[in-house]
Every structure is written in structure tokens, then in C-alpha cells.
């Protein structure tokens, strides 16, 4: 493995103009200091002049191939949007659609400083895994499972195959979990099958939980308990769970989640666009629940810009709590990075320090909104653009340089994605 030295770089929370070096070897950061280690002989030297180095951001929830449906169906209620627009056209997607949609989403994320993401989609999730492998991205993938479908057992078998083929690929750069879609699409007997399969493959789960008030009220009317209480009763949380949305929670729900280490993927902009509500992030954080940030799919957001989500989380919860200190810039940035890595189960990601994976973003600070530099962290969260990400490394591999993807032909990805979207509309 080659050795990389990033020099003349600035860091968050250090004096303006003070330069540092980052030494990378064998996919990890081995040293950060004002000088490179004396015995470190680099194979490549990257000059970081006018750049700020941070850890890469982590997108904790999404449906990456849904990039093909960006702007296809907007300004609709969630269930109307799903049942009448999204699910019918998704049923027409083939393996090439899934692959090129994933490639398009990965390009967008990498060029915006996101180095890891979660994905729940399907079928053909192995094509998403291939896209992740080829582009150098880091991901936690699952096959979306709808237990009301006639082929529900086939879908579960596809999640099994995904786990058997891709779990811990490239020293853990790809993780595989199981993806029961939501309480309202997965009957209890099917959930029991999914949980058993996940346990058999030593895998965790991803699930949409408590996204809308209607979902929770309907579930309580049918079962007498909340979705969170039911998932706990079924033993899902004992295996490890990434819970997406968690907008409508009771105090008891949050106590269960804290006790069982349920990690939350908070999707502020998607929840706002679909009028699902605002998640009680202040309460979850106070109870010690790990909360990361996600974009959701590009059909319900409509981009995969994690810096926007970071800014939205910082500002939204100030307004709902009437407390300007509830999610300060530092907390929002942690949610976008280190908390997000914990949500996805990447134990050595999310921080810029020795021993961590070399998932590094160099932000171009030579832009008007980066001046004056009273506080670089504040500028990053409240003023910067995701496309200030100039150079991006994942596991020590350079994947973006001067704002361009270096692991694949961007123009080919755009052309193929556009062609897939046009074919979908004529099927």
C-alpha cells in the first residue's frame, strides 16, 4: 500500500494559517502534526495550500438508485407519493437502472465530501455493491424487504445472498445489513423471519420507524403498542438496528432505544419536504441515543448534499426548541461525521486523528464566503458549499481530485443515468 503525505493543510479548531501534515499508510491515518514523521517516506505528496482537512461525512440513510427519480414526483404526501408514483415506477427498474442510479448517487456524494453511506433498495442490490467497490466508496447496504409482496421470501433470499457475497468486503469497507422496509409493510410473522435471517448471518438491520404520525397511530390501533415497542418485543434491537426517521416517538420509545443502543438516521430535509414532522433530536441526544444524519432518497429531498443536512439539523432544532445552543455547529458536524460512522457500524471512521481510516476531505477555502475566518467550523457548517470539497480520500485512496471523480468517467455516468431514466418512462 502506498504512503501519502498531505502537507500545508489547515485543521478545524486550530489558528488560521497554521499548517499541518497528515501521513497516511495502509488505509489509515498514521500521524497528524506540524511536521511529517521523520521516517515517513511518501509515495505521493498532496499540497493542501488554502485547504481545510476534515473527516468525510457519513450519510446514514438513503436509497441511492432513486437518483433516477429525482424531480419525477414532488410535493405529495408520503403514502400517495409511494403508492401512486414511486413504487409503480420502481417495479420497472432492472439491474442496469440500479447500477447507473447508484453510480450517479455515489458521484454526487463523493464530490460533496461524503465518504460513507447507508442504502436500502432493491432488487439487484449486488449492483449497488459493485458500484461501491468500483468507485472506492464506503457503505452499509441492505435489500429493502416488503413483507406484503407475493415474492417476499425471494426478497429475503436476495438479502441473504448479498450478505454472503459482500459482508466485510475490502476489510470492512462494505457492510451488509437486513432491510425490513417499515412496520406497515412487514407483518409480524415476516419480521420474525427477517430477524432470524439477520441473526443467522451475524448482521444488523435497517428500518424506517415512526416516520409519520399516521403510521404510529395506525400501528397502535392495530397492535396496542408503538412500532418501537413492537420491534423491541420481537428482539430486533438485540441484533443492532439503524432506525431511519424516528419523528414520532414517546418517552418510553426513547428509553427503549437508549437501552438497546438503537442508532438513529435523522433526515431533516426529507421529513420537512414530505411533511412528516420534526424528529425530537434534542430529547434523543439528551438520552444518549446516537443520532446521525441522512439525506433519504433523491426523490424526496432532492439531493444527496450532506452539508445541507448538517446545516438544516443545526438550524431546525434551534427553532423548535427556542434554544440557540441545542445543536451548535460542533454538534451538527459530529452528527454528520463521527456519530454517523457509529450509526453505520464503522468503528474507526468519522474523526481526523491517528489510527482512524483515512477518509479525508480537503475543502477549498479560497471562496468569498470563507472570509473572514473567525471560526472555521462555523464557516463549514453555516456558510460553505458541499462542492467546496476539492480532494477526497476513502481508506487512503484518492477518489476525487480538484473536484473531479478519478475512479470512473463522470460523463459516462451522467449519460447512462439519463438514458436509464428515459427508458423507465417508456416501459
C-alpha positions in Angstrom: 0.0 0.0 0.0 1.3 3.4 -0.9 2.2 6.1 1.5 0.5 9.5 1.1 1.6 12.8 2.7 -0.9 15.7 2.8 1.0 18.9 3.6 0.3 22.6 4.2 -3.2 21.8 5.4 -5.3 23.6 7.9 -7.5 21.8 10.5 -10.7 22.7 12.4 -10.2 24.4 15.7 -6.6 25.5 15.0 -5.3 29.0 14.4 -5.9 30.4 11.0 -2.9 29.9 8.7 -1.2 27.3 11.0 -0.2 24.4 8.7 -0.2 20.7 9.4 0.7 17.4 7.7 -1.3 14.2 7.6 0.5 11.0 7.0 -1.5 8.1 5.5 -0.3 4.5 5.2 -2.2 1.2 4.7 -5.6 2.9 4.5 -5.2 4.7 7.8 -4.0 8.0 9.2 -0.7 7.3 11.0 0.2 10.8 12.1 -1.0 14.4 12.2 1.4 17.1 13.1 3.2 20.3 12.1 5.9 18.1 10.5 5.7 14.7 8.8 7.2 11.8 10.8 10.9 11.7 10.4 11.0 8.2 9.0 7.9 8.6 6.7 8.9 8.4 3.0 5.8 9.3 0.9 5.0 7.8 -2.4 2.7 10.7 -3.1 2.7 14.2 -1.7 -0.5 16.3 -1.8 -0.2 20.1 -1.3 -3.1 21.3 0.7 -2.5 25.0 0.4 -5.7 27.0 1.1 -7.5 23.8 2.0 -9.1 22.7 5.3 -8.9 19.0 6.1 -11.7 17.1 7.9 -13.1 13.6 8.2 -15.5 12.6 5.4 -19.2 13.0 6.1 -21.5 9.9 6.6 -24.9 9.6 5.0 -26.8 7.3 7.4 -30.0 6.8 5.3 -30.9 6.7 1.6 -32.0 4.9 -1.5 -29.1 5.7 -3.8 -30.5 4.5 -7.1 -33.5 6.7 -6.6 -31.4 9.4 -8.2 -33.1 8.3 -11.4 -36.4 9.5 -10.0 -35.1 13.0 -8.9 -37.8 15.6 -9.7 -40.1 12.8 -11.0 -42.7 13.2 -8.2 -42.7 16.1 -5.9 -45.0 18.0 -3.5 -47.0 14.9 -2.4 -48.0 13.3 0.9 -45.8 10.3 1.8 -48.2 7.4 1.1 -49.7 9.0 -2.0 -46.1 9.6 -3.3 -45.1 6.0 -2.5 -48.2 4.1 -3.7 -49.1 6.1 -6.8 -45.8 7.3 -8.1 -42.6 5.7 -6.6 -43.5 2.1 -6.1 -45.0 1.6 -9.6 -42.0 3.0 -11.4 -39.5 1.3 -9.1 -41.1 -2.0 -10.1 -39.9 -1.4 -13.7 -36.3 -0.9 -12.7 -33.8 -3.5 -14.0 -30.2 -4.2 -12.9 -28.7 -1.6 -15.2 -31.1 1.1 -13.8 -30.0 0.2 -10.2 -26.3 0.2 -11.1 -26.2 3.5 -13.0 -28.6 5.2 -10.5 -26.1 4.1 -7.8 -23.1 5.4 -9.7 -24.8 8.7 -10.1 -25.6 9.0 -6.4 -22.1 8.0 -5.5 -20.5 10.6 -7.7 -22.8 13.2 -6.1 -21.9 12.2 -2.6 -18.1 11.8 -3.1 -17.9 15.2 -4.9 -19.8 16.7 -2.0 -17.5 15.4 0.7 -19.5 12.3 1.8 -17.3 9.2 2.1 -19.7 6.6 3.5 -23.4 5.9 3.1 -26.3 3.6 4.0 -28.5 2.2 1.4 -31.8 0.3 1.4 -33.1 -0.6 -2.1 -33.6 -3.5 -4.4 -33.8 -5.6 -6.3 -30.3 -6.0 -7.7 -28.5 -4.7 -4.6 -25.4 -6.6 -5.7 -25.1 -4.0 -8.5 -25.0 -1.2 -5.8 -22.3 -3.2 -4.1 -20.4 -3.4 -7.4 -20.7 0.4 -7.8 -19.4 0.9 -4.3 -16.5 -1.4 -4.8 -15.5 0.2 -8.1 -15.7 3.8 -7.0 -13.9 3.3 -3.7 -16.9 4.4 -1.6 -17.7 3.1 1.9 -21.2 1.7 2.5 -23.6 -0.3 4.6 -26.1 -2.0 2.3 -29.3 -3.9 2.7 -32.0 -5.3 0.4 -35.3 -3.5 1.0 -37.8 -6.1 2.2 -41.6 -5.6 1.9 -43.4 -8.5 3.6 -46.8 -7.8 1.9 -45.3 -8.6 -1.6 -46.0 -12.1 -3.1 -42.3 -12.6 -3.6 -41.3 -11.6 -0.1 -39.3 -14.8 0.5 -37.4 -14.2 -2.7 -36.5 -10.7 -1.5 -35.3 -12.2 1.8 -33.2 -14.7 0.0 -31.6 -11.8 -2.0 -30.6 -10.1 1.2 -29.1 -13.4 2.3 -27.1 -13.6 -0.9 -26.0 -10.0 -0.5 -24.7 -10.8 3.0 -22.9 -13.9 1.9 -21.2 -12.2 -1.1 -20.4 -8.8 0.2 -20.2 -8.7 4.0 -16.9 -7.1 5.1 -15.7 -6.7 1.6 -12.3 -5.0 1.4 -11.5 -5.2 5.1 -14.9 -3.9 6.0 -15.3 -1.1 3.5 -18.7 -2.7 2.7 -21.0 -3.8 5.4 -24.3 -5.7 4.8 -27.4 -5.5 7.0 -31.0 -6.6 6.6 -33.7 -4.1 5.4 -37.3 -4.7 6.5 -38.9 -1.6 5.0 -41.3 -0.4 7.7 -43.8 -1.7 10.2 -46.7 -1.0 7.9 -45.2 -3.1 5.1 -43.8 -6.0 7.1 -46.3 -8.3 9.1 -45.1 -9.7 12.3 -44.5 -13.2 11.0 -42.4 -11.8 8.2 -40.4 -9.7 10.6 -39.6 -12.8 12.7 -38.2 -14.4 9.5 -36.1 -11.3 8.7 -34.7 -11.1 12.3 -33.9 -14.8 12.2 -32.0 -14.4 8.9 -30.1 -11.4 10.2 -29.1 -13.3 13.3 -28.0 -16.3 11.2 -25.7 -14.1 9.2 -24.5 -12.1 12.2 -25.9 -8.9 10.6 -27.7 -5.8 11.9 -30.9 -4.3 10.5 -32.0 -1.0 8.9 -35.7 0.0 9.1 -37.9 3.0 8.6 -39.5 3.6 12.0 -42.1 6.1 13.3 -41.8 8.3 10.2 -45.3 9.7 10.2 -48.0 10.3 12.8 -50.5 8.2 10.8 -48.1 5.3 10.8 -47.7 5.3 14.6 -51.4 5.9 15.4 -52.5 3.1 13.0 -50.0 0.7 14.4 -51.0 1.4 18.0 -54.7 1.0 17.0 -53.9 -2.4 15.4 -51.3 -3.8 17.9 -51.9 -1.8 21.1 -48.2 -0.7 21.3 -45.9 1.6 19.3 -43.7 0.3 16.5 -40.6 0.8 18.7 -42.2 -1.3 21.5 -43.1 -4.0 19.0 -39.6 -4.2 17.4 -38.1 -4.5 20.9 -40.6 -7.2 21.7 -39.6 -9.1 18.6 -35.9 -8.9 19.5 -34.8 -6.8 16.6 -32.9 -4.3 18.7 -30.8 -7.0 20.3 -29.1 -7.6 16.9 -28.3 -3.9 16.4 -30.6 -1.5 14.5 -30.3 1.6 12.4 -33.7 3.3 12.7 -34.5 5.8 10.0 -36.5 9.0 10.7 -37.9 8.4 14.3 -40.0 11.5 14.0 -42.9 10.5 16.3 -41.6 8.9 19.5 -42.8 8.6 23.0 -40.6 9.0 26.0 -40.8 5.2 26.6 -39.8 4.6 22.9 -36.7 6.7 23.5 -35.9 4.9 26.8 -36.0 1.6 24.9 -33.8 2.9 22.1 -31.2 4.3 24.5 -31.1 1.0 26.5 -30.8 -1.1 23.3 -28.4 1.2 21.5 -30.7 1.8 18.6 -28.9 4.3 16.3 -31.0 6.9 14.5 -30.7 8.2 11.0 -32.2 11.7 11.2 -33.3 13.1 7.8 -34.4 16.7 8.4 -34.9 17.9 4.9 -36.8 14.8 3.7 -39.1 14.9 6.7 -39.8 18.6 6.1 -40.5 18.1 2.4 -42.9 15.2 2.9 -44.5 17.0 5.9 -43.7 14.0 8.2 -42.7 16.3 11.1 -39.6 17.1 13.1 -37.8 14.4 15.0 -37.2 15.0 18.7 -33.4 15.2 18.3 -32.9 17.3 21.4 -34.6 14.6 23.6 -32.8 11.7 21.8 -29.4 13.3 22.3 -30.2 14.1 25.9 -31.0 10.4 26.5 -27.6 9.3 24.9 -29.1 8.0 21.7 -26.6 8.2 18.8 -28.1 10.3 16.1 -26.5 10.6 12.6 -27.7 12.5 9.6 -29.1 11.2 6.3 -30.4 12.6 3.1 -33.0 9.9 2.3 -33.5 9.3 -1.4 -33.0 11.9 -4.1 -36.7 11.7 -4.9 -37.7 13.0 -1.5 -35.0 15.6 -0.8 -33.9 16.2 -3.7 -30.2 16.0 -3.5 -27.6 14.0 -1.5 -25.9 17.0 -0.1 -24.9 16.1 3.5 -23.6 19.6 4.3 -27.1 20.9 3.7 -28.4 18.2 6.1 -25.8 19.3 8.7 -26.9 22.9 8.4 -30.6 22.0 8.5 -30.1 20.0 11.7 -28.2 22.8 13.3 -30.9 25.4 12.5 -34.1 23.4 12.6 -33.8 22.3 16.2 -32.8 25.7 17.4 -36.2 26.9 16.1 -38.3 24.1 17.5 -36.7 24.2 21.0 -36.3 28.0 21.1 -32.8 27.3 22.2 -29.9 28.6 20.1 -27.5 26.2 21.9 -29.4 22.9 21.4 -27.5 21.8 18.3 -24.5 24.1 17.8 -22.2 23.8 14.8 -19.9 21.4 16.6 -22.7 19.0 17.5 -24.2 19.2 14.0 -20.8 18.4 12.5 -20.4 15.4 14.9 -23.8 14.1 13.7 -22.6 14.4 10.1 -19.3 12.6 10.8 -18.4 10.6 13.9 -22.0 9.9 15.0 -22.9 8.9 11.5 -20.0 6.4 11.4 -21.2 4.9 14.7 -24.7 4.7 13.3 -23.4 2.6 10.3 -21.1 0.5 12.4 -17.8 1.8 11.1 -15.8 1.9 14.3 -12.7 3.6 13.1 -14.2 6.3 10.9 -15.6 9.8 11.4 -12.6 11.5 13.1 -9.5 13.1 11.7 -6.9 11.5 14.0 -4.1 8.9 14.0 -5.5 5.3 13.9 -8.7 6.3 12.0 -9.5 5.2 8.5 -8.1 7.8 6.0 -11.5 9.0 4.9 -10.4 12.6 4.4 -11.9 15.7 2.7 -9.8 18.7 1.7 -12.2 21.8 1.4 -11.2 24.7 -0.8 -11.4 27.7 1.4 -10.5 30.2 -1.4 -14.1 31.3 -1.8 -15.7 34.6 -0.7 -17.9 33.0 2.0 -14.8 31.6 3.7 -13.6 35.1 4.6 -13.0 36.4 7.2 -12.1 33.2 9.2 -13.3 34.0 12.7 -14.3 30.3 13.1 -13.6 27.6 10.5 -16.1 25.1 12.0 -18.8 27.7 11.9 -17.9 28.6 8.3 -18.0 25.0 7.3 -21.5 24.3 8.8 -23.2 27.6 8.2 -21.6 29.1 5.1 -19.7 26.6 2.9 -21.0 24.6 0.0 -20.6 20.8 -0.3 -18.9 21.4 -3.6 -16.0 23.1 -1.9 -14.8 19.5 -1.5 -11.7 19.7 -3.6 -9.9 16.4 -2.8 -11.4 13.3 -1.2 -9.8 10.1 0.1 -11.6 6.9 1.2 -9.5 4.3 3.0 -6.4 6.2 1.8 -7.4 6.0 -1.8 -7.8 9.3 -3.7 -11.2 9.2 -5.3 -11.8 12.9 -6.0 -9.1 15.4 -7.2 -9.8 19.1 -7.9 -13.5 18.4 -7.8 -13.4 15.5 -10.3 -14.0 11.8 -9.8 -10.8 9.9 -10.5 -12.1 6.3 -10.2 -14.6 6.5 -13.1 -15.7 8.5 -16.1 -18.2 11.1 -14.8 -19.6 12.0 -18.2 -20.3 8.3 -18.9 -22.2 8.1 -15.6 -24.3 11.1 -16.4 -25.1 9.8 -19.9 -26.0 6.3 -18.7 -28.2 7.6 -15.9 -30.1 9.9 -18.2 -30.6 7.1 -20.7 -31.9 4.8 -17.9 -34.4 7.4 -16.7 -35.8 7.9 -20.2 -36.2 4.2 -20.7 -38.0 3.9 -17.4 -40.7 6.4 -18.5 -41.4 4.3 -21.7 -41.6 0.9 -20.1 
